[in-house]
């Protein structure tokens, strides 16, 4: 059990201290992952940015995921069987436009840092289904980072089976068998506002020299 996101972040940062001094960046999944990412970035001396993803819903049931979209591409899963390719392409274009709006909201006029050759630490406040974080991991891999680490305070045990083959290191502090929701493992799990996310990102921004499109 964690007191709050700050408590969880401090514990995660201790597990990640070996990466301090490397050419790295922390990518946090908004909104809940950003307070953790800020603490970890400060501990490691890394800049902080957001990592964005959104599911593609089935045309007959938008809540039923058939894939996911990031700023850099899309991934479809087995649920997409029989769905018209044109629908997937149009949804990908629409969702990417929304993700770009969100990136601008959180990061202002900055462009995503070029991740090639960097140590990338992807952070969230926990994993539920894993769909979002898997899609982001797959997108980051296309950028050819030197190392890719996923760090979360809590996740169901099956998340490790999905993620370990995709990353260089998977750091998870709690993997309870009775997992039902991320929030059950925090004493304080208040929602994080857009304003808090924007301020944290502003305080931990990458210097302009290290940027350049992914």
N, C-alpha and C positions, 0 to 999 in steps of 0.2 A: 504494500500500500504506500502511495506517495502522498505527501502533504498537499502538493500543488505542482504545477508545471515547472516552477523554478527548482523545487526539490528534485524532481525527476531529471531535469537537465544537468544539475550539478553531479548527480550520480553517473549519468551517461558520460559527461565530460571527463570524469576520472578514468573511465574505460577507454577513452579515445586519446589520452594525453600523448601516446607514442607518436601521433601524427603531427604534433606541434613542430613548427619549423619547416614543414614541407610546403610546397607550392600548392595550396589547397583552397577550397571554398566549401561553405556549408549551404546546402539547398534545403529550405524548409517548406513543408506543405501547409498552405494556409487553410484556416486561420490558426488552428490550435498548435501546429508545429512551429510557428514562428517564435513564440516566447522561448521555447526550448532551443531553437536554432541560434537565437541571439546569445544565450548564455554559453553554448558550446563554441560559437564563433569567437567570443571574447576570450574564453579559456585557451583556445588554440591559436589565436591571432589570425583567424581567417575572416574574409568578408562573408556577408550573408546575402542571399537572394531567395526568391520564391521559386518553387517548382509547381507547375500547374498541370492539371489533367481533369478531364470530364468524360463521363461515359457517353456512348452512343446508345440511345434507346431503340428498342424494336419498333418498327412502324405501327404495329398493332397494340403495343403496350410500352410506352416510353420509360416505364420504371424497370423494364426487363432489359438488362445490359447485353448488347451484342458486340461490344468492343469499347475502346476508349481512345481519346484524342489528347495529344499534348501540343505544345507550341510547334513541335517539329514533325509531327506525323500522326499516324493512327495505327491501331492494332485491333483486328477483329478476332473474335473467338468462335468456338464451335456453335454458339447460339445464332450466328449470322447465316447459317445454312438456309438457302431459299430467299434471302433478302436481296432485293435488286441492288446491283453494284452502284447504279446511279444514286439511289437513296443514300448509301453509305458515303459516297463522294460528296453529295450535297450537305449531308449532316456534318461531315468532317470540316468542310469549308466554313459552315455556319458556326460550329463550335470553336474552331480556331480563331475566328474573328472575335468571339466573345472572350476567349482566353487572352488574346492580345489586349483587349480592353482592360481586363483584370490585371494583366501585367503592368500596364500603364498606370492604373489606379494605385497599385502597390509600390511600383518602382519609379514612377514619374517618367521622365524622358530618357532614362537609362536603357541601354540594350543589354540582353543577356550576355554574361561572360562566356568567352570561348573556353569550353571545358577540356579541350584537347590537351593531354599530357598532365592534367591536374589531379590531385587527390580530391575526390568529391565525396562529401559526407551528406547523405540524404536523411533528413530528420522529420519525424512526426511525433505527436503525443501518444500514439498507439496505433495498432493495426486491427481493423475489424475483419472485413472480407479480404483485403489485400489487393483488390482490383486496381485501385488508384496507384498504389506504390509500385506495383509490378509494371504498369504502363509507363510510369516515369522512369523506372530503372531501364526498361527497354529503350526508351528515347535517349537517355544519357549514354548508353552503350554505343549508340551511333556516333557520338561525339568523340569517342576514343579517349576517355580519361586514363590516366596512369593507374589509378585505383578507384574503386567504387565501393563505398561502405554504406550500409543501411543501419541507422541507429534509432531504436525506439525503446521507450520504457517498458511497454507491455504489448503482448500479442498472443493469440492462441497458438498452441504448439504447431499446428499445421502450417502456419505462416513461414516457419523456418524451412520446411520442406520445399515450399514454393520459391523462396528467395535465395537460399544459400547457393544453389547452382548458378544464379544470375549475377552474384556480386563477389567481390574479393573478401569481404568480411560482413557478417551479420551480427550486430550487437543488440541483444534484447535482454533487459534486466529481469523481467518476469514473464513466464510462459505457463500460466495456470490452466489446469485441465477444466476448471469450472468457468472458463471465460464466457461472458455473455455480452459485455459492452466495455469499451475503453474506460468510461467514466466510473465504473464500479471500483476501480483501483486507485482513485484519487479522492482524498478528503474534500478538496476544493477543486471543482472542475467547471468553473464559470466560463461562459462563452467569451471569446476574444473578439474585440471590435475591429473593424477596418482601420479605425484611427490608431489603435494600438499597434497593429501590424505595420502600418505606414511609418510610424515613429521608430519602431525597432529596426526596420529596414534602412531608414535614413541614417540611424546612428551606427549602423554596421555595414555601410555600403562599400562595394569594391572601388578602388581607385580607377580612374578613367583609363589608365595605361594598360590595365589587365583585361579590359573589355574587348568586345568585338563579337559579332554574331556567332551563335552556336553552330 
